[in-house]
Amino acid sequence: MKLKYPIAIEPGSESQAFGVIVPDLPGCFSAGDTLDEAVENSKEAITLWIETVLDDNGTVPSPGLLAEHIKNTEYSGMLWAVVEIDGVLLDNTSERVNISVPRRMLSRIDNYAYTHGETRSGFLVNAALERIVHG
């Protein structure tokens, strides 16, 4: 599944970057020195916006219709494009994976998870997310 988000692009010049607004995602902005760069950078901005909202247990709005956004006078004079984002970002379906872990580490993981009221899977996902978010 692909998510197709319309983006409004403020035209740039030789001295000013192209600015990008994602109308469906409040506060999601991007820019680029060229039109192509602005569109490409918007994909990363949208992905990061979605990941941040989901990590905070928020709700991600569905993409609106380009035809409706174009009618909004707030964006008059802007260029428009639609960017595709991989819908797997929104997929919370559990998936079984096979990983290799030294037995001594698995024992420590299981003990920690058990004493903290978590499952092994829940602990590993939370630990990975913590590392991803905070480095």
Beta strands, then each sheet from edge to edge (+ up, - down):
strand 1: 2-10
strand 2: 18-21
strand 3: 29-32
strand 4: 79-86
sheet 1: 3+ 2- 1+ 4-
end
